[in-house]
Amino acid sequence: MIQPPDAPPPPPPHHLSLPGARTVITIAVRAAARALDQTLNTRSMMCLTADPGVGKTYTLHLLRQQHADLPTPTLLPRPQARPDDLRHSLYRRLGLPGDPPKDPGICDDYLRHALARTHHLLAIDEAHQLSPACIEYVRYLHDDPRPQITILLLASHPRLKALRSQPTLINRVATWHHMEPLDASEVPTAMRAFHPLWHDTPHHTLTRLDSLWAHGNLRRWAALTHQLHATRHRHPNHPADPETLLRHLRPRLPRTA
């Protein structure tokens, strides 16, 4: 289903659809928002990178909420997508009538006309999967003087080399912004805000869970929360507490560069 361009963005989805999970504005999210604001002011191109699970896509949903009045078509290209795939996906995300024209030139004319009406933020998730031909199409959209467009690329940091090897992007991306995992000092406050299950958890237990397993990674924290929630649901009379969870976890080594 295609979301109409004037519909308000949905609330950010939480990993594993955790019941009771709340939106948390972390230091990394605020830094990404500042970087995007600067990019929007210049209507240029920005690449937002992070390790898997740190929260790139989640941050994108938050940024869409913060700019609810800014049309933000979002594309998720499949691996080895062709320019026509991007062209047709953008046509649908803009809510244009009917099926995308098969002729690339005619389709691009429709897109350019739609993008020229007002400023758009075009977000491309998993941008490290873009083929060289698709990157060239992104360049075409960026360089066309008629559309009012800012482009945000989201990419996995371990695969950033694939993007940085493209001269087309190196010369056009004005901001390369890397999102860091949660700092250890931020974990207790962030997790208590994230889910009620952590409200009464001692500071030292949260920091220990982070140092042994999560390492500031929001996806891992969501998995921990889901595990604790599931255990309490299965054993309501003898619910596991975070200390019990801690004793059963195998230490996970942090990712090294």
C-alpha positions in Angstrom: 0.0 0.0 0.0 1.3 3.5 -1.0 1.0 6.1 1.6 -0.4 9.4 0.2 2.1 12.2 0.1 0.1 14.4 2.4 -0.5 11.7 5.0 1.3 12.2 8.4 4.2 9.9 8.9 3.5 6.8 11.0 5.1 6.4 14.4 8.6 4.9 14.3 8.4 1.1 14.2 10.3 -0.6 17.0 12.3 -3.7 16.3 10.3 -6.9 17.1 7.2 -4.7 17.5 7.7 -4.4 21.2 4.5 -3.6 23.1 5.0 -0.7 25.4 8.2 0.6 23.6 8.6 4.3 23.4 10.4 6.8 21.2 13.8 7.8 22.6 15.6 10.9 21.3 19.3 9.9 21.9 22.4 12.0 21.5 23.1 10.3 18.2 19.6 11.1 16.9 19.9 14.8 17.9 23.3 15.0 16.1 21.8 13.4 13.0 18.9 15.8 13.1 21.3 18.8 13.2 23.2 17.5 10.3 20.1 17.0 8.3 18.8 20.5 9.0 22.0 21.9 7.6 21.7 19.7 4.5 18.0 20.8 4.0 19.1 24.5 4.2 21.5 23.9 1.3 19.3 21.4 -0.5 22.2 19.2 -1.0 23.0 15.5 -0.4 23.8 13.8 2.9 24.9 10.2 3.7 23.9 8.9 7.1 25.9 5.8 8.2 25.9 3.5 11.2 26.7 -0.1 12.1 23.8 -2.5 11.7 21.3 -2.2 14.6 22.4 1.3 15.8 19.2 2.9 14.4 19.5 4.4 10.9 16.0 3.5 9.7 14.5 4.3 13.1 16.2 7.7 13.0 14.8 8.3 9.6 11.3 7.8 10.9 12.0 10.2 13.7 13.4 12.8 11.3 10.2 12.4 9.2 8.1 13.2 12.3 10.2 16.3 13.0 9.6 17.5 9.4 6.0 16.4 9.1 5.3 19.3 6.7 8.1 18.2 4.3 7.1 15.5 1.7 9.6 12.7 2.3 9.3 9.9 -0.3 11.4 7.0 1.0 12.8 4.3 -1.3 14.2 0.9 -0.2 16.0 -0.5 -3.3 16.4 -4.2 -3.7 20.0 -5.5 -4.3 21.2 -4.7 -7.8 18.1 -2.6 -8.6 18.0 -0.9 -12.0 17.4 2.8 -12.6 13.8 1.9 -13.8 13.2 0.3 -10.4 14.1 3.6 -8.6 12.2 5.7 -11.2 9.0 3.6 -10.8 9.2 3.4 -7.0 9.6 7.2 -6.8 6.6 7.6 -9.1 4.5 5.5 -6.7 5.8 7.1 -3.5 4.9 10.5 -4.9 1.3 9.3 -5.3 1.2 10.1 -9.0 -1.8 8.7 -10.9 -1.9 5.4 -12.7 1.1 3.2 -13.5 4.5 4.6 -14.1 5.1 5.3 -17.9 7.3 2.7 -19.4 9.2 5.3 -21.4 12.0 6.6 -19.1 11.9 10.1 -20.5 8.2 10.5 -20.1 8.3 9.0 -16.5 11.2 11.4 -15.6 9.1 14.4 -16.9 6.3 13.4 -14.6 8.7 13.1 -11.7 10.5 16.4 -12.4 7.1 18.2 -12.5 6.0 16.7 -9.2 9.3 17.4 -7.5 9.3 21.0 -8.7 6.1 21.9 -6.9 7.6 22.0 -3.4 10.8 21.1 -1.6 11.1 17.3 -1.1 13.4 15.2 1.0 14.2 12.0 -0.9 15.4 9.3 1.4 17.1 6.1 0.1 17.5 3.4 2.7 20.2 0.7 2.3 21.9 2.9 -0.2 25.0 0.8 -0.1 23.0 -1.7 -2.3 22.7 0.8 -5.2 24.3 -0.3 -8.4 26.5 2.2 -10.3 23.7 2.8 -12.8 21.3 3.7 -9.9 23.9 6.0 -8.3 24.1 7.8 -11.7 20.3 8.2 -11.6 20.5 9.7 -8.1 23.1 12.1 -9.5 20.7 13.0 -12.3 18.0 13.8 -9.7 20.4 15.8 -7.6 21.9 17.9 -10.5 18.6 18.7 -12.2 18.0 22.4 -11.4 14.2 22.2 -11.7 13.3 19.8 -8.8 13.5 21.2 -5.3 15.1 18.2 -3.6 17.4 17.2 -0.8 18.7 13.6 -0.9 19.4 11.5 2.2 21.2 8.3 1.7 21.3 5.7 4.6 24.0 3.1 4.5 25.5 0.4 6.6 28.9 1.7 7.8 30.7 -1.7 7.2 29.7 -1.4 3.5 30.4 2.3 3.2 33.4 1.6 1.0 31.1 0.7 -1.9 29.6 4.2 -1.8 32.8 6.1 -1.2 34.4 4.4 -4.3 31.8 6.2 -6.5 33.2 9.5 -7.8 29.6 10.6 -8.6 28.8 10.6 -4.9 32.1 11.8 -3.5 31.8 15.0 -5.5 28.2 15.6 -4.4 27.6 14.4 -0.9 28.0 17.5 1.2 27.8 15.7 4.6 28.9 12.2 5.6 27.5 11.7 9.1 28.2 8.6 11.2 25.8 7.6 14.0 27.6 6.2 17.1 26.0 3.6 19.4 24.6 4.6 22.7 27.4 5.8 25.0 27.6 3.7 28.2 26.7 6.7 30.3 23.5 7.3 28.3 22.3 3.7 28.5 20.4 3.7 31.9 18.4 6.9 31.1 17.7 5.8 27.6 16.6 2.3 28.5 14.3 3.5 31.3 12.7 5.9 28.8 12.5 3.2 26.1 10.5 0.6 28.0 8.7 0.3 31.4 10.3 -3.1 32.0 13.6 -1.3 32.8 12.1 1.5 35.0 13.2 -0.1 38.3 16.3 -1.9 37.1 19.4 -0.8 39.0 22.0 1.4 37.2 24.7 -1.3 37.5 22.5 -4.0 36.0 21.8 -1.9 32.9 25.4 -1.0 32.4 26.4 -4.6 32.9 23.9 -5.8 30.3 25.3 -3.2 27.9 28.9 -4.0 28.5 28.4 -7.8 28.2 26.0 -8.0 25.3 24.3 -4.9 23.8 27.3 -2.5 23.5 25.0 0.5 22.8 23.2 -1.2 19.9 19.5 -0.4 20.0 18.5 -3.6 18.1 20.3 -5.7 20.7 18.6 -3.8 23.5 15.2 -4.4 21.8 16.1 -8.1 21.7 16.9 -8.1 25.4 13.6 -6.3 26.2 11.7 -8.8 24.1 13.3 -11.7 25.9 12.5 -10.2 29.3 8.9 -9.4 28.2 8.4 -13.0 26.8 9.8 -14.6 30.0 7.5 -12.6 32.2 4.5 -13.4 30.0 5.2 -17.1 30.1 5.8 -17.1 33.9 3.6 -14.4 35.4 3.8 -15.9 38.9 7.6 -16.2 38.8 8.8 -13.5 36.4 12.5 -13.3 35.6 14.1 -10.1 36.6 17.0 -8.4 34.7 19.5 -9.9 37.0 18.4 -13.4 36.0 18.6 -12.4 32.4 22.1 -11.1 33.0 23.2 -14.5 34.5 22.0 -16.4 31.4 23.6 -14.2 28.8 26.8 -15.2 27.1 29.1 -12.2 26.7 29.2 -10.8 23.2 32.4 -9.2 22.0 32.0 -5.6 20.7 32.5 -5.1 17.0 36.0 -4.0 16.2 37.0 -1.7 13.3 
